[in-house]
Amino acid sequence: MTNVSEHRDPGRLRASRGSGSTDGSARAGRGKLALLSLVVWALAALGGCGGGGGTAANEFPLRTDVEWQLESFQPNAGPSIPVPDPTFYTVRFGADGTVEARADCNHCGGGYRITGARMTIGPLACTLAVCPLPSLGDQFTAALTRVSSYVQTQSELVLAYDGGTLSFRAAQ
């Protein structure tokens, strides 16, 4: 049973709870570390506040007419989703503002727009073949149409969407 005076004197309550244990402060430290990690990850995913076309001094403007193959499908919550065959999940951005995508056994086309590091894709028109299971096709196209920003280096493209990130490598 809790003593009434403990409710009125928060210092006394802390002292009585904290004596003999640092569990609360350790939890608070882990919470701050987790928050800091999340902020660093978000800044990395969004590419900071860089300028025109690319997102930072060591990154490049979006390369067009390059086939990008999906290497990693990373939701914000949960583990990375394995990509069984990167050649089945691709995007190609045209210099004319069009995008082509392969989503397993389906092909999609539409438009894209870039403003600084911000990117929007779609709407996409896709074929409607039923792909053999397991397939990431529906998840992949849904993620593409929710893209909000990108970061690109010479050989990697990361598209950030509201549910996570899609990481691509340039096809050889």
N, C-alpha and C positions, 0 to 999 in steps of 0.2 A: 504494500500500500504506500502511496506517495504522501509525504508530509506536505501540508498546506503551505508552509513557509518556503518550500522548494519552488512552488509555482510563483511566489511573489519575489523571490530573490534569484534571478537567473544565474548570477555568479556562483551562488552556493550550489545550484543544481549542476552547473558545469563542473564544479570542483568535485561534487560527489560522484558524478558519472565518470569523470576523467581520472580519478585516482586509481592507480594501478594499471591503467591501460592507455595506449595511444591509438587505439583503433579508430576513433573519430577523426583525429587529425590525419592519420594515414589515409582514411577514406577521402577526406577533403583534399589532400594532396593529389591522390589519384584522380579525383574529379577535375581538379585544375589542370593536371597533365593531359587528361582526355580532351578537355575543352581546347587547350592549346594545340594539341595534335589535330583536332578537327578544323580549327582555324587555319593552320598551316596547310593541311590537305586541301581545304576549300580554295585558298589562295593559289595553290599550285594547280588545281584543276581549272580554275578560271583564268590563270595566267597573269594575275596581278592587274595593274592598271595601265599596261602598255598601250602604245598608240596604233597607228594606221595599218590594218591588214594583219600583221602578226600581233604578238602580245608582249614580247619582251625583246631586249636587244639581241639575245642569242637565239631567237626564234625567227621563223620565216613567214612571209605572207602565204596564204593558202595556195598550194600548188594545184593547178588544174590539169586535167587530162592525165591523171595518175590514178591507177587502181590501188585503193587502200583496202587491205584485208584485215578483218577483225581478229585481233590477238587476244583481247581481254574484255569481258563483259562484267563490270564491277558495280553491283547495286550499292547504294548508300548503306543499306542494312543487310547484313548477311555476307556469306562467302562469295567469292568470285565464281561466276558461272563458267564452266569449261566450254570452250569453243572446239567442237570435234574436228572441224575442217575449215580453216580460215578462208579458203577459196570459195566457200558457199555463202559467205557473209562479207560483201564488199560494197564500197561506195566509190564513185568517180564523179568529181565536180568538173563541170565544163566552164570554160572562160565566158560563155554566154549566159551564165546564171542557171543552168540546168544541172540536175543531179540524176545519176543513174545508180540503182542499188540492186544487188542480188541478195535476196533473203531466202536462203536454202534453195528450194526448187522454184521460187517465184522471182520475177523481175519487176522492179518499180522504177518510176520516173516522175520527175516533178521539178520544182524550182528551189533555189536557195538564195539567201540574202546575207551579206556580211556588212556589218558596221563596226569598224574597229575589231575588237575581239569577240563581239557578239555575232551569233549566227542563228538563223532560223532556216528550217528545212520544211518544205511541203507547201500545200498538201501533196501527198504521193498517190499516184495511181499504180496499183499492183495487180499482177495476174493473181488468180485465185485457185491455183492448183493445190491439192491436198498433199503436203509433203510427208514422207515417211517419218514416223516418230523414232527417236526424239528429235524435235526441231525447235530452233530458237527463232524461226522466221517471224512469228507474230510479235514476240518480245522485241526483236531487233527493229522491225519497222515502227513499232510504237515508240521506242526510244529515239529513233531518228527524227520523228515528227515532234519530239519534245526537246530537241537540242536547243540550248540557249547560248553556248559559247564554245570556243575551240582554242587549242594550243597546238602549234605545229613546230616540229624541228625538221631537219633534213630528211629523216627516215621514219618519223613517228607523227601520228595525228591523234589527238585526244579530243573527243567530243563530250562535253558535259551536258547532261540533261537533268531534269528535276529529280530523277530517281537514281542517279549514279553517273558512271562514265563508261564510254566505249573507247578502247585503245586500238589503234590500227597501225600496221606496218605497210610501207610501200611494197607492192608486189615486185618481185625480181624479174 
